[in-house]
């Protein structure tokens, strides 16, 4: 009788473990999974401190708006997905993709060889330039005037790489911050002298803050902005196809006109 009880108890335990195992498997579905008849949900990460590409519309609550937000909504419509947007620091975006916490990143992110070792990129959808930004009361008018200055950059950005290149030519000290708004405040507090920021983003700040000024580094362009995906992602080709359709139809140009005032 004791053996029978043990046997029946063992069966019960095995059944419970099997049930637990089924639940565990269900909870580990891919982030792009969906139920039948529903659109698949993709998790997108951004760093919403980068107007006009992505920022929070504080006038209307906490909605994400900007060039990249409109772009991903259009791409999601064309590819049949729904997008769930998460805000995080820029330097956390690539690690989030590598850890498979998110499916894609749109954040004014430049497509460069260093990043391509860790993630896959779409085709380029926009190309911008670097700008040296300073306070009008302490204006830096040329690249040579960086000598002896403290230069601020956003952590993990292409501008950080450009700052390191400049440090090889000039005696400058580099300070990293998580957000562009932090760089502006650091200049105003006197902790840094100047910052290097993407030109169209800098011009957005100029519109709101008349204390700022700057000049563009005309001699070279960035590699261009692209959508980042997990390595070997099976959705990149879908998004690339839709992106190509948007370019051909002039829809990207319309976004440029809407958010950047360009032609």
Backbone torsions as a table, in degrees:
resi	resn	phi	psi	omega
1	UNK	NA	-42.5	179.1
2	UNK	-62.0	-41.3	178.9
3	UNK	-64.3	-39.3	179.3
4	UNK	-63.3	-41.7	178.0
5	UNK	-61.8	-42.8	179.4
6	UNK	-63.2	-41.5	-179.5
7	UNK	-63.5	-46.2	-180.0
8	UNK	-64.9	-37.3	177.8
9	UNK	-64.5	-39.5	179.5
10	UNK	-62.8	-42.3	178.8
11	UNK	-62.1	-42.3	-179.7
12	UNK	-62.6	-43.4	180.0
13	UNK	-63.8	-43.9	179.5
14	UNK	-60.8	-42.0	179.0
15	UNK	-62.7	-41.2	179.2
16	UNK	-65.5	-42.1	179.0
17	UNK	-63.9	-39.4	179.2
18	UNK	-63.7	-40.5	178.5
19	UNK	-63.9	-42.2	178.2
20	UNK	-62.1	-40.5	-179.9
21	UNK	-63.2	-37.2	177.9
22	UNK	-63.8	-43.1	179.3
23	UNK	-63.6	-39.0	-178.8
24	UNK	-63.8	-40.9	179.7
25	UNK	-64.0	-40.4	-179.7
26	UNK	-64.6	-33.7	-177.6
27	UNK	-76.7	-12.3	-178.9
28	UNK	-104.3	28.2	177.8
29	UNK	-65.0	151.4	178.4
30	UNK	-61.4	153.4	-176.3
31	UNK	-63.4	-21.4	-179.7
32	UNK	-95.2	10.9	-179.3
33	UNK	-70.6	161.8	179.2
34	UNK	-157.7	164.6	175.1
35	UNK	-87.8	160.8	-179.9
36	UNK	-59.2	136.2	176.9
37	UNK	84.5	-3.6	179.7
38	UNK	-114.0	151.8	175.4
39	UNK	-67.7	143.4	175.9
40	UNK	-70.3	141.8	-179.6
41	UNK	-103.1	124.3	175.6
42	UNK	-107.4	137.4	177.0
43	UNK	-91.2	121.3	179.3
44	UNK	-113.5	134.8	176.4
45	UNK	-106.6	145.9	174.9
46	UNK	-146.1	172.5	173.8
47	UNK	-121.7	97.2	-166.8
48	UNK	-82.3	52.6	176.5
49	UNK	-130.6	29.0	-167.3
50	UNK	-131.6	60.8	178.4
51	UNK	-67.3	145.1	5.8
52	UNK	-92.3	15.3	-177.0
53	UNK	-83.4	-44.7	175.3
54	UNK	-156.5	127.6	176.9
55	UNK	-162.4	171.3	-177.2
56	UNK	-95.2	129.4	178.0
57	UNK	-82.9	85.8	-176.6
58	UNK	-66.8	-22.7	179.6
59	UNK	-69.4	-23.9	-179.1
60	UNK	-125.0	45.7	179.3
61	UNK	91.7	-129.8	-176.2
62	UNK	-128.6	32.3	-178.7
63	UNK	-73.3	138.8	173.8
64	UNK	-80.4	131.0	177.3
65	UNK	-135.9	169.3	176.5
66	UNK	132.7	175.0	-179.5
67	UNK	-54.7	-53.0	-176.1
68	UNK	-65.5	-33.9	-179.9
69	UNK	-67.2	-45.9	176.2
70	UNK	-62.5	-39.3	-179.7
71	UNK	-62.0	-48.1	-176.8
72	UNK	-68.6	-32.0	176.9
73	UNK	-65.7	-41.1	178.4
74	UNK	-66.0	-42.0	179.3
75	UNK	-65.9	-38.7	179.3
76	UNK	-64.5	-38.8	178.2
77	UNK	-63.3	-41.3	-178.2
78	UNK	-71.5	-31.1	-175.8
79	UNK	-99.3	-5.7	175.5
80	UNK	83.4	24.3	178.5
81	UNK	-108.9	163.7	165.4
82	UNK	-110.3	147.2	-175.6
83	UNK	-114.6	129.7	173.7
84	UNK	-109.5	117.8	-172.4
85	UNK	-97.9	133.8	175.9
86	UNK	-121.0	138.6	178.8
87	UNK	-100.4	134.2	177.0
88	UNK	-154.1	168.7	177.3
89	UNK	-62.8	146.9	-175.2
90	UNK	-57.8	-40.8	-176.7
91	UNK	-72.2	-5.1	177.4
92	UNK	-96.2	-7.0	-172.4
93	UNK	-68.3	-49.6	179.3
94	UNK	-63.4	-46.4	176.3
95	UNK	-58.2	-34.2	178.6
96	UNK	-65.7	-37.0	175.1
97	UNK	-67.8	-44.0	-178.8
98	UNK	-62.9	-35.1	179.6
99	UNK	-83.4	1.0	179.9
100	UNK	60.9	31.0	175.5
101	UNK	-81.0	-25.0	178.1
102	UNK	-135.7	162.4	-177.2
103	UNK	-94.8	-30.7	-178.0
104	UNK	-155.2	162.9	179.3
105	UNK	-132.3	128.0	166.6
106	UNK	-124.3	117.7	-174.7
107	UNK	-160.0	38.0	-175.2
108	UNK	55.9	40.6	-174.1
109	UNK	-93.2	127.3	179.9
110	UNK	-78.9	141.7	178.0
111	UNK	-85.9	107.3	179.9
112	UNK	-132.7	159.2	-174.9
113	UNK	-58.7	-35.5	-178.8
114	UNK	-63.5	-45.1	179.6
115	UNK	-69.8	-32.2	-177.7
116	UNK	-67.2	-11.8	173.9
117	UNK	-71.7	-24.2	-173.3
118	UNK	-111.8	-22.6	-178.6
119	UNK	-140.1	166.6	172.5
120	UNK	-102.0	146.6	-179.3
121	UNK	-117.1	153.0	169.4
122	UNK	-77.0	-178.8	169.4
123	UNK	-65.7	157.7	179.2
124	UNK	-69.0	136.5	177.0
125	UNK	-112.5	-12.2	178.4
126	UNK	-162.5	144.4	177.8
127	UNK	-123.1	134.6	-177.9
128	UNK	-130.8	-178.9	-178.3
129	UNK	-128.0	167.3	177.2
130	UNK	-85.3	147.8	174.4
131	UNK	-132.0	137.3	173.5
132	UNK	-90.1	119.1	-174.5
133	UNK	-113.5	136.6	177.7
134	UNK	-145.5	174.5	174.2
135	UNK	-81.6	144.7	179.4
136	UNK	-59.8	-32.7	179.6
137	UNK	-73.8	-14.6	179.6
138	UNK	-138.1	50.6	-168.3
139	UNK	-69.1	135.1	172.4
140	UNK	-103.3	117.3	-172.9
141	UNK	-103.3	-12.8	-179.6
142	UNK	-148.0	161.5	-178.2
143	UNK	-62.5	-33.0	-179.3
144	UNK	-67.0	-24.2	-180.0
145	UNK	-75.1	-2.2	175.5
146	UNK	-72.5	-18.0	-178.0
147	UNK	-53.0	124.4	177.4
148	UNK	80.0	5.7	-176.8
149	UNK	-97.0	163.6	172.0
150	UNK	-100.3	120.6	-174.0
151	UNK	-107.7	124.3	-179.8
152	UNK	-96.6	141.8	178.7
153	UNK	-141.0	156.4	174.8
154	UNK	-78.1	130.7	-177.4
155	UNK	-60.3	128.6	176.6
156	UNK	84.0	2.2	-177.3
157	UNK	-88.9	166.0	174.2
158	UNK	-65.6	-29.7	176.8
159	UNK	-62.5	-29.7	176.1
160	UNK	-64.3	-41.1	177.6
161	UNK	-65.5	-40.1	178.5
162	UNK	-64.3	-39.6	178.4
163	UNK	-61.3	-39.7	178.4
164	UNK	-65.4	-34.6	175.5
165	UNK	-65.0	-43.3	179.7
166	UNK	-64.0	-33.1	-179.4
167	UNK	-66.8	-19.8	176.6
168	UNK	-77.1	-18.8	-177.9
169	UNK	-106.0	-27.1	-175.1
170	UNK	-128.8	154.4	176.8
171	UNK	-82.0	86.4	179.8
172	UNK	-128.1	154.2	175.3
173	UNK	-106.5	132.2	-177.8
174	UNK	-102.8	131.0	176.2
175	UNK	-119.4	130.5	179.6
176	UNK	-101.3	141.2	175.0
177	UNK	-137.0	157.7	-176.6
178	UNK	-73.8	-34.6	-173.0
179	UNK	-127.2	154.0	176.9
180	UNK	-62.6	-40.5	179.3
181	UNK	-61.0	-31.4	176.7
182	UNK	-64.8	-38.1	179.9
183	UNK	-63.7	-42.2	178.8
184	UNK	-61.8	-45.8	-180.0
185	UNK	-64.9	-35.3	179.1
186	UNK	-67.9	-35.3	175.4
187	UNK	-65.2	-43.0	-178.1
188	UNK	-67.8	-28.8	178.9
189	UNK	-84.5	-9.3	178.8
190	UNK	86.5	7.3	-179.2
191	UNK	-81.0	-24.3	170.8
192	UNK	-131.9	156.1	-177.5
193	UNK	-92.3	-33.0	-169.8
194	UNK	-156.5	159.8	178.3
195	UNK	-135.3	154.8	173.9
196	UNK	-112.9	121.4	-171.8
197	UNK	-136.6	150.7	175.0
198	UNK	-58.6	138.5	-167.0
199	UNK	-60.4	-45.6	-177.3
200	UNK	-70.3	-31.5	175.0
201	UNK	-67.4	-43.3	178.2
202	UNK	-59.7	-41.5	-179.5
203	UNK	-64.5	-31.2	173.7
204	UNK	-62.1	-42.6	179.0
205	UNK	-67.2	-35.2	178.5
206	UNK	-60.7	-36.0	-179.5
207	UNK	-64.2	-34.0	-176.3
208	UNK	-94.3	-23.7	-174.0
209	UNK	-130.5	102.8	-175.3
210	UNK	-74.7	-3.8	176.9
211	UNK	-79.9	-10.6	-173.7
212	UNK	-100.2	150.3	174.7
213	UNK	-148.8	175.3	179.6
214	UNK	179.3	174.2	175.3
215	UNK	-140.2	150.3	-176.4
216	UNK	-88.9	140.0	172.3
217	UNK	-80.6	96.1	-171.5
218	UNK	-75.6	-17.9	-169.2
219	UNK	-73.2	-15.9	178.4
220	UNK	-153.7	155.7	178.9
221	UNK	-109.6	161.4	173.7
222	UNK	-73.2	170.9	178.9
223	UNK	-67.1	-23.5	-179.5
224	UNK	112.4	149.5	-179.7
225	UNK	-80.2	141.4	178.8
226	UNK	-147.7	164.3	176.7
227	UNK	-85.3	132.4	178.8
228	UNK	-99.1	139.6	178.9
229	UNK	-128.5	165.8	171.2
230	UNK	-60.4	152.8	176.1
231	UNK	-57.3	135.0	179.3
232	UNK	59.4	31.8	179.3
233	UNK	-64.4	138.4	179.2
234	UNK	-88.0	3.3	178.0
235	UNK	-104.4	-9.9	-177.4
236	UNK	-60.7	-44.8	-177.6
237	UNK	-62.9	-37.5	177.8
238	UNK	-61.6	-45.4	-178.5
239	UNK	-70.1	-36.4	177.4
240	UNK	-62.8	-41.7	179.0
241	UNK	-62.7	-46.3	-180.0
242	UNK	-65.9	-36.9	178.1
243	UNK	-63.9	-41.2	177.2
244	UNK	-61.9	-39.4	178.0
245	UNK	-64.6	-39.3	178.7
246	UNK	-65.7	-39.3	177.7
247	UNK	-64.0	-46.2	-177.2
248	UNK	-64.7	-35.0	-178.3
249	UNK	-84.0	-2.6	-179.9
250	UNK	80.9	10.5	-177.3
251	UNK	-71.9	-32.7	175.7
252	UNK	-65.8	-41.7	177.8
253	UNK	-60.2	-36.9	178.4
254	UNK	-65.5	-38.1	177.1
255	UNK	-66.5	-38.8	177.8
256	UNK	-61.0	-44.8	179.4
257	UNK	-63.7	-42.5	-177.2
258	UNK	-65.8	-47.1	-171.0
259	UNK	-100.6	-25.2	-173.6
260	UNK	-116.7	-6.6	178.0
261	UNK	68.9	19.2	-177.4
262	UNK	-95.9	178.9	178.6
263	UNK	-103.6	NA	NA
